[in-house]
Amino acid sequence: MENYASKPIMFILLTLVSFIQFAFILRFLFEIMRVNFYNPVSQIIVKITDPILKPMRVIPLYIGRVDIIIILIATSITALKIYIPYSFSSFEFSLNTLVLISFGKFLDEALTILWWSVIIGAVGSWFMSYTKHPLFSLIDELCEPLYIPIRRILPATAGIDFSPIILLVFINLTQMILIPPIFHLARIL
């Protein structure tokens, strides 16, 4: 069903779904890292995700800090993001495959957001105005819980913090080790 109007429609749908998915992944990361929800950026994410999240939280499903409802919603939105381009063609795949690929893609994108947060935080720390903006303080709150265990292991150095570099390596290794088996399992199903 590829015609003149399908590409712009698909672009708009994918953009909207990607934005909502990004908001839910951020909400997931904010809750795990326990960032300040009074930050203006956090408030925007809460206002975007609450209309979908509140009705689903009738039964609270938590494992430690991890909110399973957010994972389910973000995986469902990721599944929609994956399904939309194929809905305009005759390509079909099983629901099991779609769910596994969506979960793997959700994890991959959450780790990618963390990776970019570390990069932005490291580069932003070189500038004085960095500490004043709410976005950068949010990035610090998001990354700081991940830096603490690394800083405990690393010896103190004179003015140079190597924890962001080690965290970036760890995030990339996690993506390389965790994500491909999920996609491989989806291929088998």
N, C-alpha and C positions, 0 to 999 in steps of 0.2 A: 504494500500500500504506500509506496513512496511516490509522492507527487510534490507539486510546487509548494503547497502549504504545510506539508508534514515536517520539513526540516525546521522552519521557524517555531512551529508548535512544540516540537521535540526539544529544541533549544530552550524555550521558555520553561517548559515543564522540568527539564533537567536542572536548570538554574534554580528554580524554586525548591525542588526536592533537595538539591545539593546544599542550599542555604539552610534548610531545616535540619538536614543531617549534620551539618557543621555545628549548628546550635546545640543539638543533642549530644554530640561528641564532646563539645566544650562543657556542657552541663555535667556529663559523666566525669570528665577529668577534674572539674571544679569540686565535685563532691568527694572524689577519691583523695585529692590533695588538700581538701578542707580550706579552700581559699576564702577570703573575706567576701561574704555575699552582700555587704554594704557598699562594695566598690561599684561605681556606675556601670562599668562594663558587665560585671556579674549580674547586676539588676536587669540589664537589657536581655541577657541570655535567659534569666529566670522568667521574664515577662513573655518571651517568645515561646519557651518550652512548657510553661505551666498550664496553658489551656489544654494541651494534649496529655500532659503528665498527671495532673491532679485527678482526673476521673479514673485513670488507670491505677492509682495508688490506693484504691479501696482496700486491697489486701497488700500490706507492705511485704515486699520480698527483698530482704537484705542478707548478704553474706559478708559479715564484717562491715567495711565501709562501702562495699560494692552494692549498688542498687540494681537489682536484676531487671526491674521494669524499664529503666533507662536503656539497658543493654538490649532488651527485647524490642523496644521502640526504635532505637537507632539501627538495629539489624533489620527490622521491617522496612524502615525508610531507605536503608542501603539496598535492600532487595528491590524496592520500587525503582530506585535509581538505576539499578542494573537491568531491570525488566523493561523500562520505558523504551530504550532504543530497539529492543527486540520485539516489542508489541506492534511496531509499524512494519514488521516483516513476518514471514511465515516460520521463523526459527522457533523451535520448542525445546524446552528442557524440563527436567523433573523438579518438583517442589523441593525435594531433599537437596538436590544440587544447588538450587537457588538459595536455600537457607544457609548451607555451608559456605558457599562463595560469599554471601552477604556478610556472614559473621567474620570470615577471614578479611574481607575488605574493610569492615568496621574496625577491626583490630589494627590493620595496616594504616588506615587513615588516622586513628587515634595516636599511634606511635609517630606518624609523620607530623602531626600537629605538635606533639611534644618535641620532636626534633627541631622544628622551626622555632618553637618557643625558646629553646636553649640557644639557638643561633641569634635570634633577635635580642634575647637577654644579654648574651655575651657582647654583641656589638653595641647595644645600647648602653652598657655599663661604661663605655669609654667616654660618654658625653655627660656633662653636668645636668642638662635639662631632663635627662633620663629619669631621675628619681622623682620628678614632680608630676608626671603624667599618670593617671589611673591605670592605663593600659599596661605600662611598664611595671608598675607595682604589682599588678595582677600576674604578669609573666614571672616576676620574681617569686610570688607566692606559689605559682604553679610548679616552678622548677626547684625551689629551695628544699622541699622534702626529699627530692631525688639527689641533691648535692650532699646532704648531711652524711649519709653512710659512706660516700666516697671520700669526703673530707676527714672522716674518722680514720680511714685506712691510709690515706696519703700523708706523707710528712709535710709539715708546714714549709712553704717556700716564701722567699722574700718578695711579696707583692704580686706574685703571679698565681692565679687560681687555675689549676689544671682540671678541676672537677667537671667543668662543662665539656672539655675535650673527651674525658673518659666516659661521661654520660652519653655523648654523641656516639662513641664507639659501641657502648652497651646497647643503645637503642637500635643501631644498625644491626648488631649481632642478633638481637631479639627478633627483629623483622626477618632476618635471614634464616633463623632457626625455627621460629614459630609459624610464620605465615605459609611457606611452601607446603608443609605437610597437610594443612587445612585444604588448600587448593587441590593437592594431589588426591586427598580423600574424596573431594567433590567430583573429581574426574572419574574416580572408580565407580561412584554410585550411578 
